[in-house]
Amino acid sequence: MQAICLARSRVALRRLTTAAHAPVSPTAAPAQSVIPLSNMEAQWEQMSKSDQALVHRQLEELQKKDWKQLSIDEKKAAYYVAFGPHGPRAPVSPPGQGLKIFFATSGLIGVAAMTYFAIRSFAPPPPKTLNREWEEASNERAREAKLNPITGISSEGYSGKGFVTNK
């Protein structure tokens, strides 16, 4: 509601009353009546935008008073208009939607896992060069060929694994 306050021009707000205090000029707009603030939660969604703005102005005027003098209904209405689940604070998804999203996500993960294992079942076996014996033989051949003699497998005091990556 702060955005409404900032967007609205700062004109002097007159006290909203009944038609008894209406302007006498025939060209002036008719006075707007005070909207009851009891049960604002149920009324807010059915109100037109102009009525909502009227209630907002009415509550602004009421909040200028001492808060100890405000009734419970006025305090509840002020809180609801400022922080209620409407406008930008309206829920994005209806209640119960979370369970649907959970089951849909679980189903998609299950389909992805089944696809992965189906593809793996038709894959050829790993090549013979991806076993531990082959990698250890590659290390021996690298030492014999003196590969990377400064910092690598053929250097003095080398303690790395070399080409061994399998367990």
PLY file of the C-alpha trace (Angstrom):
ply
format ascii 1.0
element vertex 167
property float x
property float y
property float z
element edge 166
property int vertex1
property int vertex2
end_header
0.00 0.00 0.00
3.01 2.23 0.33
3.28 2.22 -3.45
-0.24 3.60 -3.68
0.69 6.34 -1.22
3.78 7.24 -3.21
2.06 7.10 -6.59
-0.82 9.28 -5.49
-0.29 13.00 -5.52
-0.09 14.61 -2.11
-3.29 16.58 -1.97
-5.02 17.54 1.21
-7.35 14.72 2.11
-10.69 15.91 3.37
-12.52 13.96 5.97
-14.84 11.45 4.37
-18.36 11.74 5.72
-21.90 11.15 4.65
-23.88 13.30 2.23
-24.72 15.79 5.00
-21.37 17.48 4.46
-21.63 17.45 0.68
-20.44 20.49 -1.25
-23.13 22.91 -2.30
-21.69 23.56 -5.75
-23.67 21.72 -8.47
-20.47 21.11 -10.46
-18.64 19.51 -7.56
-18.57 15.75 -7.25
-21.07 14.20 -4.85
-19.62 13.28 -1.47
-18.67 9.69 -0.96
-20.05 7.79 1.98
-17.94 6.07 4.57
-17.52 2.37 3.87
-17.95 0.12 6.93
-14.63 -1.33 8.07
-16.00 -4.39 9.83
-15.05 -7.67 8.14
-12.81 -5.95 5.57
-11.22 -9.30 4.63
-14.48 -10.55 3.11
-15.40 -7.26 1.42
-12.05 -6.30 -0.12
-12.05 -8.59 -3.17
-15.61 -7.62 -4.19
-14.92 -3.87 -3.96
-14.20 -1.80 -7.03
-10.84 -0.09 -7.35
-12.37 3.27 -6.50
-13.97 1.85 -3.34
-10.64 0.28 -2.38
-8.94 3.64 -2.82
-11.69 5.26 -0.75
-11.18 2.75 2.06
-7.45 3.30 1.87
-7.89 7.08 2.23
-10.39 6.56 5.03
-7.91 4.35 6.88
-5.12 6.88 6.34
-7.26 9.49 8.05
-8.10 7.12 10.91
-4.45 6.19 11.43
-3.57 9.83 12.04
-5.51 9.57 15.30
-4.23 7.99 18.46
-4.09 4.23 17.94
-5.54 3.61 21.38
-8.77 5.28 20.26
-9.19 3.08 17.17
-11.60 0.17 17.36
-10.50 -3.41 16.80
-12.28 -3.47 13.42
-10.42 -0.34 12.30
-7.07 -1.81 13.35
-7.84 -5.10 11.60
-8.92 -3.29 8.44
-5.77 -1.14 8.44
-3.59 -4.22 8.84
-5.45 -6.15 6.13
-5.30 -3.31 3.61
-1.57 -2.81 4.26
-0.45 -6.45 4.51
-3.31 -8.66 3.31
-3.07 -11.39 0.66
-4.14 -9.21 -2.25
-2.35 -7.45 -5.08
1.37 -8.28 -5.07
0.97 -10.46 -1.96
-1.69 -12.69 -3.51
-0.73 -16.37 -3.46
0.80 -17.50 -6.74
-0.67 -20.98 -6.63
-3.87 -22.19 -4.94
-3.70 -24.34 -1.79
-2.94 -28.01 -2.47
-0.88 -27.21 -5.54
2.37 -28.11 -3.75
1.45 -31.81 -3.59
0.72 -31.86 -7.34
4.06 -30.23 -8.07
5.86 -32.73 -5.82
4.29 -35.75 -7.56
4.87 -34.30 -11.04
8.52 -33.62 -10.23
8.96 -37.09 -8.73
7.37 -38.63 -11.83
9.67 -36.71 -14.17
12.73 -37.74 -12.15
11.52 -41.37 -12.31
11.07 -41.18 -16.09
14.55 -39.66 -16.44
16.08 -42.45 -14.31
14.31 -45.13 -16.33
15.50 -43.55 -19.58
19.07 -43.39 -18.26
19.12 -47.06 -17.26
17.42 -48.13 -20.51
20.10 -46.38 -22.54
22.84 -47.86 -20.32
21.46 -51.38 -20.84
21.98 -51.09 -24.62
25.44 -49.50 -24.34
28.52 -51.53 -25.29
30.89 -52.66 -22.51
33.64 -50.23 -21.46
36.86 -50.39 -23.51
39.68 -52.64 -22.32
41.87 -49.60 -21.62
39.60 -48.53 -18.74
40.75 -51.12 -16.22
43.36 -50.88 -13.47
45.87 -53.29 -15.00
46.01 -51.34 -18.26
46.53 -48.05 -16.43
49.34 -49.52 -14.27
50.97 -50.85 -17.43
50.68 -47.32 -18.90
52.52 -46.00 -15.81
55.36 -48.51 -16.31
55.63 -47.64 -19.98
55.72 -43.90 -19.13
58.57 -44.51 -16.64
60.51 -46.50 -19.23
59.98 -43.75 -21.83
60.95 -41.12 -19.19
57.81 -39.04 -19.80
57.78 -35.65 -18.04
61.10 -36.06 -16.20
60.93 -32.74 -14.30
57.62 -32.88 -12.41
55.78 -35.93 -13.79
55.84 -39.67 -13.48
59.55 -40.04 -14.35
60.79 -37.40 -11.87
62.72 -38.30 -8.71
60.50 -38.83 -5.66
57.25 -38.84 -7.65
54.41 -40.05 -5.40
51.31 -39.44 -7.57
49.00 -42.01 -9.13
50.13 -41.36 -12.69
47.61 -42.68 -15.19
45.66 -44.78 -12.67
42.13 -43.40 -12.30
40.09 -46.56 -11.61
39.92 -48.03 -8.15
0 1
1 2
2 3
3 4
4 5
5 6
6 7
7 8
8 9
9 10
10 11
11 12
12 13
13 14
14 15
15 16
16 17
17 18
18 19
19 20
20 21
21 22
22 23
23 24
24 25
25 26
26 27
27 28
28 29
29 30
30 31
31 32
32 33
33 34
34 35
35 36
36 37
37 38
38 39
39 40
40 41
41 42
42 43
43 44
44 45
45 46
46 47
47 48
48 49
49 50
50 51
51 52
52 53
53 54
54 55
55 56
56 57
57 58
58 59
59 60
60 61
61 62
62 63
63 64
64 65
65 66
66 67
67 68
68 69
69 70
70 71
71 72
72 73
73 74
74 75
75 76
76 77
77 78
78 79
79 80
80 81
81 82
82 83
83 84
84 85
85 86
86 87
87 88
88 89
89 90
90 91
91 92
92 93
93 94
94 95
95 96
96 97
97 98
98 99
99 100
100 101
101 102
102 103
103 104
104 105
105 106
106 107
107 108
108 109
109 110
110 111
111 112
112 113
113 114
114 115
115 116
116 117
117 118
118 119
119 120
120 121
121 122
122 123
123 124
124 125
125 126
126 127
127 128
128 129
129 130
130 131
131 132
132 133
133 134
134 135
135 136
136 137
137 138
138 139
139 140
140 141
141 142
142 143
143 144
144 145
145 146
146 147
147 148
148 149
149 150
150 151
151 152
152 153
153 154
154 155
155 156
156 157
157 158
158 159
159 160
160 161
161 162
162 163
163 164
164 165
165 166
